[in-house]
Amino acid sequence: MSKYDMIIIGAGPAGSTMARIAAQGGMEVLVVDKRKELGIPVRCGEGLGAREVIAQDLDIPKQCISTDIFGAKVVAPNGKSIEWKDDTTTGWVLERKFFDKWLAEKAVEKGAKIHSYTRATDLIMENGKIAGVNLSHGGKEPYQAYAPLIVSAEGMESMIARKAGFNTVHQLYDVDTCYQYEMKEYDHENLIELYFGNDIAPRGYVWIFPKGDKRANVGIGIGGLLTNGDKNGIPGADPKILLDKFIKNNEQLKDASTLMDFGGVISVGAPIDEFVRDNFLVVGTAAKQVDPIHGGGIALAMEAGVMAAGVALDAHAKKDYSKEVLMPYQVKWKETSGKKVAKRLLLRKVMEKVTDDDLNHIFNTITDKDLNEVMEGNFAGPVAKVVGGRPQLLAALSGLVAGKK
């Protein structure tokens, strides 16, 4: 079959979620993914909050879950920590190699077609409109597949989205350069651990995401600009060197074994300005729908997939795939998830201005309840407490309350 109602490029959480809902609603959906095997290679910390899974009424199989997560431990440069555990902090560390494949299988069960090891190489235009994509399976001769709606769920690569005219290019300031190991043995209390400090991870943090069988994903993300060196020629920071230093100084990790290691880049900037054009949608990481604080994107991608699928079904019913008909997806996302992401981005940019000594003061001042307020975007109360003990922070933190960068 070479004609579909919708072709989705990318079978990650956004693409597979959108495919499942659209196929269940009666659309003929093709999903293509460049990977030989979905879910491999793993390129993230694998954390997923429970909220979006519950909202979609999904029951994740046991093989997709490495361990349950009850909350987070956030650690200041001086070692002071805050444990944050409530109804909003539950979730899992996944086994993405199983989870992504399971999500795709759910879409297939609803009627979607999925082709792995298949790359979209270009758009097909007819009468000035997007009409399909050129595909190549395993690097062989391209072939054509047609649909009135094309969806980019390509992740950070987003090549086809760029060909459709979307500005998906990532600036160095808006990415973190990362490195991660899977390690064993590591004892934990079902808490995600986040370590902050300019000596530990400049404009970023070190994370320990616990997994089953005493394993853990141990990684670091630092500001993308910091890896290039400064204008005076001083070498830039190396995330792997910094991560190795952290591990060497950690009592549990220094003698642990390394089971896997990889590096990469994650988006921590603002979402792209527009998600829709005639006959085209962008969802998930391709649209930079990622949390700017920690770079997590699984839940946001799934949430965007749900919204986009609803709009796609409406367009299918009307047989009208114009930007005007597709626009409710963009409007809804920016009025809901987009507002949360905007507050997280503001927090990230403001916190870049504080020193390690300021961070230590902040951690000594706030409680787990204050941390929850901050993560929900309610900054006024916690900022007042922090500034009360250190008035010189007013200039740096006042932007949180005023909503200015």
LOFISE-936334 format. One record per residue (C-alpha): residue in three letters; x, y, z. Coordinates in steps of 0.5 Angstrom, whole numbers, padded with zeros to 4 digits, always signed. Layout:
residues N
alaXYZ
...
***
This chain:
residues 405
met+0000+0000+0000
ser+0003+0007-0002
lys-0003+0011+0000
tyr-0005+0013+0007
asp-0009+0018+0011
met-0003+0020+0015
ile+0005+0018+0015
ile+0009+0019+0022
ile+0016+0020+0022
gly+0019+0017+0028
ala+0016+0011+0032
gly+0018+0014+0039
pro+0013+0016+0045
ala+0010+0022+0041
gly+0010+0018+0034
ser+0007+0011+0037
thr+0002+0015+0041
met-0001+0019+0036
ala-0001+0013+0031
arg-0005+0009+0036
ile-0010+0014+0037
ala-0011+0016+0030
ala-0011+0009+0028
gln-0016+0007+0033
gly-0021+0013+0031
gly-0021+0010+0024
met-0015+0013+0020
glu-0010+0009+0016
val-0003+0011+0019
leu+0004+0009+0017
val+0010+0010+0022
val+0017+0010+0019
asp+0023+0009+0024
lys+0030+0010+0022
arg+0032+0005+0027
lys+0033-0003+0026
glu+0030-0004+0032
leu+0025+0000+0036
gly+0028+0003+0043
ile+0035+0002+0041
pro+0040+0005+0042
val+0038+0008+0049
arg+0039+0015+0049
cys+0036+0018+0055
gly+0036+0017+0063
glu+0029+0013+0062
gly+0025+0017+0067
leu+0018+0017+0066
gly+0013+0021+0071
ala+0006+0017+0072
arg+0001+0023+0071
glu+0001+0022+0063
val+0001+0014+0063
ile-0005+0015+0068
ala-0009+0020+0064
gln-0008+0015+0058
asp-0011+0009+0062
leu-0005+0005+0060
asp-0002-0001+0064
ile+0005-0001+0062
pro+0008-0008+0062
lys+0013-0011+0068
gln+0018-0012+0063
cys+0018-0004+0061
ile+0019-0002+0068
ser+0026-0003+0071
thr+0024+0000+0078
asp+0019+0004+0081
ile+0020+0012+0083
phe+0017+0015+0089
gly+0021+0022+0089
ala+0027+0025+0088
lys+0033+0027+0092
val+0036+0034+0090
val+0043+0036+0092
ala+0046+0042+0093
pro+0054+0044+0092
asn+0056+0043+0099
gly+0052+0036+0100
lys+0046+0039+0103
ser+0040+0035+0100
ile+0032+0036+0100
glu+0028+0030+0099
trp+0021+0031+0095
lys+0016+0026+0095
asp+0009+0027+0094
asp+0003+0025+0089
thr+0006+0028+0084
thr+0013+0025+0084
thr+0011+0018+0083
gly+0013+0014+0076
trp+0018+0009+0074
val+0025+0009+0071
leu+0024+0005+0064
glu+0027+0000+0060
arg+0027+0004+0054
lys+0029-0002+0049
phe+0022-0005+0051
phe+0018+0001+0053
asp+0018+0004+0046
lys+0017-0003+0042
trp+0011-0004+0047
leu+0008+0003+0045
ala+0009+0001+0038
glu+0006-0005+0038
lys+0000-0002+0042
ala-0001+0002+0035
val+0000-0004+0031
glu-0006-0007+0035
lys-0010-0001+0033
gly-0009-0002+0026
ala-0003+0003+0025
lys+0003+0000+0020
ile+0010+0001+0023
his+0016+0000+0018
ser+0023+0000+0022
tyr+0030+0001+0019
thr+0026+0006+0014
arg+0028+0013+0013
ala+0024+0019+0010
thr+0029+0022+0005
asp+0025+0028+0002
leu+0018+0031+0002
ile+0014+0030-0004
met+0010+0036-0007
glu+0004+0036-0012
asn+0001+0043-0014
gly+0005+0047-0009
lys+0003+0042-0003
ile+0006+0037+0001
ala+0003+0030-0001
gly+0008+0025+0001
val+0015+0023+0003
asn+0020+0019-0001
leu+0022+0013+0004
ser+0028+0009+0004
his+0029+0002+0007
gly+0036+0000+0009
gly+0039+0005+0005
lys+0036+0002-0002
glu+0033+0006-0008
pro+0027+0011-0005
tyr+0020+0009-0006
gln+0014+0014-0005
ala+0009+0014+0000
tyr+0003+0019+0000
ala-0002+0022+0005
pro-0005+0028+0006
leu-0002+0029+0013
ile+0005+0028+0014
val+0008+0028+0022
ser+0015+0030+0024
ala+0016+0026+0030
glu+0023+0025+0028
gly+0027+0027+0035
met+0032+0032+0035
glu+0034+0030+0028
ser+0028+0033+0025
met+0030+0034+0018
ile+0024+0033+0014
ala+0021+0038+0019
arg+0026+0043+0017
lys+0025+0041+0009
ala+0017+0043+0011
gly+0020+0050+0013
phe+0020+0049+0021
asn+0026+0053+0024
thr+0028+0047+0028
val+0035+0048+0029
his+0038+0048+0036
gln+0043+0053+0038
leu+0048+0051+0043
tyr+0046+0055+0048
asp+0039+0052+0048
val+0042+0045+0049
asp+0046+0041+0054
thr+0052+0036+0052
cys+0051+0030+0056
tyr+0054+0023+0058
gln+0052+0017+0061
tyr+0054+0010+0064
glu+0049+0005+0066
met+0053+0002+0072
lys+0052-0004+0077
glu+0052-0004+0083
tyr+0048+0001+0086
asp+0044+0001+0092
his+0038+0006+0092
glu+0031+0008+0096
asn+0027+0009+0089
leu+0029+0016+0089
ile+0032+0020+0083
glu+0038+0024+0085
leu+0040+0030+0082
tyr+0047+0034+0084
phe+0048+0041+0082
gly+0054+0046+0082
asn+0058+0049+0078
asp+0064+0045+0079
ile+0060+0039+0079
ala+0056+0040+0072
pro+0057+0047+0070
arg+0050+0050+0067
gly+0047+0043+0069
tyr+0047+0037+0073
val+0049+0030+0075
trp+0043+0025+0075
ile+0043+0018+0078
phe+0037+0014+0076
pro+0036+0008+0079
lys+0034+0001+0076
gly+0033-0006+0078
asp+0038-0011+0080
lys+0042-0006+0083
arg+0044-0002+0076
ala+0043+0006+0075
asn+0044+0011+0070
val+0049+0015+0072
gly+0049+0021+0067
ile+0051+0029+0066
gly+0049+0035+0062
ile+0052+0041+0062
gly+0051+0047+0058
gly+0052+0046+0050
leu+0056+0053+0050
leu+0061+0051+0055
thr+0064+0045+0051
asn+0067+0050+0046
gly+0072+0054+0050
asp+0071+0061+0051
lys+0074+0067+0046
asn+0081+0067+0050
gly+0082+0059+0047
ile+0081+0056+0054
pro+0079+0049+0053
gly+0071+0048+0054
ala+0068+0043+0059
asp+0068+0036+0058
pro+0062+0032+0060
lys+0065+0025+0061
ile+0071+0028+0065
leu+0067+0031+0069
leu+0062+0025+0070
asp+0068+0021+0071
lys+0071+0026+0077
phe+0064+0025+0080
ile+0064+0018+0080
lys+0071+0017+0083
asn+0068+0022+0089
asn+0062+0018+0090
glu+0063+0012+0095
gln+0058+0007+0092
leu+0060+0009+0085
lys+0067+0009+0085
asp+0068+0001+0085
ala+0062+0000+0081
ser+0062-0003+0074
thr+0060+0000+0067
leu+0055-0004+0063
met+0054+0001+0058
asp+0056+0009+0056
phe+0054+0014+0051
gly+0054+0021+0049
gly+0049+0026+0046
val+0046+0032+0046
ile+0039+0034+0049
ser+0034+0040+0048
val+0033+0045+0054
gly+0031+0051+0050
ala+0024+0054+0048
pro+0019+0050+0043
ile+0019+0052+0036
asp+0015+0058+0034
glu+0010+0054+0030
phe+0008+0046+0030
val+0003+0046+0024
arg+0003+0048+0017
asp-0002+0046+0011
asn-0001+0038+0011
phe+0004+0038+0016
leu+0005+0037+0024
val+0011+0037+0029
val+0010+0033+0035
gly+0015+0031+0041
thr+0022+0033+0041
ala+0022+0035+0034
ala+0018+0041+0036
lys+0023+0042+0042
gln+0017+0040+0047
val+0022+0038+0052
asp+0023+0040+0060
pro+0028+0046+0060
ile+0030+0044+0067
his+0032+0036+0066
gly+0031+0035+0059
gly+0026+0030+0060
gly+0021+0029+0054
ile+0018+0022+0054
ala+0011+0025+0058
leu+0011+0031+0054
ala+0012+0027+0048
met+0006+0023+0049
glu+0002+0028+0051
ala+0003+0032+0045
gly+0001+0026+0041
val-0005+0025+0044
met-0007+0033+0043
ala-0004+0032+0035
ala-0008+0026+0034
gly-0015+0029+0036
val-0014+0034+0031
ala-0012+0030+0026
leu-0018+0026+0027
asp-0022+0032+0026
ala-0018+0034+0020
his-0019+0027+0017
ala-0027+0027+0018
lys-0027+0034+0015
lys-0022+0032+0009
asp-0019+0038+0010
tyr-0012+0038+0013
ser-0010+0046+0012
lys-0006+0050+0017
glu-0013+0053+0020
val-0016+0046+0021
leu-0010+0043+0024
met-0008+0050+0029
pro-0012+0047+0035
tyr-0007+0043+0036
gln-0002+0048+0037
val-0007+0053+0041
lys-0008+0047+0046
trp-0001+0045+0047
lys+0001+0052+0048
glu-0005+0054+0053
thr-0003+0047+0057
ser+0003+0044+0057
gly+0007+0050+0054
lys+0005+0054+0060
lys+0009+0049+0064
val+0015+0049+0060
ala+0015+0057+0059
lys+0016+0057+0067
arg+0021+0052+0067
leu+0025+0055+0062
leu+0025+0062+0066
leu+0027+0058+0072
arg+0033+0055+0068
lys+0035+0062+0066
val+0034+0065+0072
met+0038+0060+0076
glu+0044+0060+0071
lys+0045+0067+0075
val+0047+0064+0082
thr+0053+0062+0084
asp+0054+0055+0088
asp+0054+0059+0095
asp+0048+0062+0093
leu+0045+0055+0091
asn+0047+0053+0098
his+0044+0058+0101
ile+0037+0057+0097
phe+0038+0049+0099
asn+0039+0051+0106
thr+0033+0056+0106
ile+0027+0052+0102
thr+0023+0046+0104
asp+0021+0040+0100
lys+0014+0044+0100
asp+0017+0050+0097
leu+0021+0045+0092
asn+0014+0043+0089
glu+0012+0050+0089
val+0017+0052+0085
met+0017+0046+0080
glu+0009+0047+0079
gly+0011+0055+0077
asn+0009+0058+0084
phe+0015+0062+0085
ala+0013+0068+0090
gly+0013+0064+0096
pro+0020+0061+0096
val+0023+0067+0093
ala+0021+0071+0099
lys+0024+0066+0103
val+0030+0066+0100
val+0031+0073+0099
gly+0029+0075+0106
gly+0036+0071+0108
arg+0040+0074+0103
pro+0037+0080+0100
gln+0043+0081+0094
leu+0039+0075+0091
leu+0033+0080+0089
ala+0036+0082+0083
ala+0037+0075+0080
leu+0031+0072+0083
ser+0026+0077+0082
gly+0025+0075+0075
leu+0021+0069+0077
val+0016+0073+0080
ala+0016+0078+0075
gly+0016+0073+0069
lys+0022+0076+0066
lys+0028+0072+0064
***
